[in-house]
Amino acid sequence: MLWNDLNINHPKEHHLLLSLLWELLDIPGIHAYISQTYWARNMPLLLFSKALGNSFCIGIYDTSIVSEDGKPKQIAFAQWVTDYASFGWLGDVYVIEEYRGRGLGKWLVQVAVNLEEIKE
C-alpha cells in the first residue's frame, strides 16, 4: 500500500517524525500503554499484535533517541479501525506523558483524519 511510505517531520521540532511504517511501531510499548484501558487489560501481547495488524496504525517518534535495534523512540500512537470503504473509527490516540503539552496529539489527529486512504 502506498501509505506505508508516509513520513512527516514535525514543522517545529524536526527530530519528531510521524510515520505509518509498521516496522517502526513499538508493539510491546503500545501494548503496555493500551493494556491500562478496560478493553485491553487482560489481552495477551500476541492477540494485541494481531489486532494492530488489522488496523491502520500511525506513530510519532523521537529520532534523537534510538534503541539498540536502531528504532527511534515511539512517543505517540493512533489507530484507525476501518474497512477502507464505508467505516472508520480513530481510537487509542495517546502521547506519552513527557511529550504532552506540545501539540503532538493535535498534529497526530490532524494528519490521521486527512489521510487520503481513510477519506476515500
N, C-alpha and C positions, 0 to 999 in steps of 0.2 A: 504494500500500500504506500502511496506517496507520502502520507502524513508521517511516516517514520523518519523523514528527512528534516522535519521542522526543529530548528534550534534557534532561539532568540535570546540575545543578551539583554539584560535589564538596561533601560535607557540611561540610568544614572549610576548604577552600581554594576560596572561591566564584568565583574567577576561572578555575577549571578547569571545563571543560564536556565532558561525554560526549555524543556526538551520533551519530545514524545518518544524518544528512543527507549525501547523496552530494556535494552541491555544496561542502561544506567539506573533503572529502578532498584532501590534497596528493599527488596521484598521482605526480608526479616525485620527491617526497621519500620516499614509501613505496617506490617502485621503487629509489631509491638505497640505502635501508636493506636491503630484502629481496634485492637483487641481490648482496649479500655472502654469501648462502646458496648451497649447492651446487646446489640445484634451479633457481634463477633467475639464476645467474651470467651467462649469456650471453643472457638473454631481452630482446628489444627492448622499449622502453617501450610501443609501440603494442600489442603482444601482451600485455604485462603488464596494461595498462589494460583490455583486453578480458576477461582472466581475472578481474580485480577486478569488472568489470561483471556477471559471472555469479555473484558471491559476495555474501554478506550482510556488509557492512563496518561496522565500529564505530571511531570515533576519539575521542581525548581531545585537547582544545585548550586552550591558554593564551590566554584572551581579553584579557589585559593586553598581549599582543604581537600587533599586527595588521600584515599585509603591505600593500604598496601597493595590491593589489587588494581590500583590505577583509576578507580572511580572517584568522581567528585562527591562531596558530602551532600546527601539529599536533605533539603530543608523544608520542602513543601510538596503537597500532593493533592491531586483531584482525579476523580474518575467519572467517565460517562458510562452509564449502563444504557445501551442503545441497540436498536435493531437496524440502525442506519437507514431507515425508511420512514417510519411514522412515529417513533417514540425515542425520547432521550431524557435521561434523568442524571443531573450532575450531583454527585454526592461525595461524601468522605473528603471534603475540602479541609485542609489544615496547613498551617505554617507552624513549625516548631517554635517553642516559646522564645528562645533567644533572638529570633529573627522577626518577631512580631512588631507592629507599630511602624513599619517601613513601607506599607502599601503593597506588600507582596501578594497578599490574599486577593486584593482588588485586581492586581495585574494578572494573576493566575485565572481568576474567573473571567475577566475581560477577554483574555486570549481564548479561553475554553469555549465561551459562548459564541465566539466569532469564527471558529474553525469551519472551513468550507465543508469538510467531511461530515460534520454534525448538522450544518444548516441545510444540506441538500435535501 
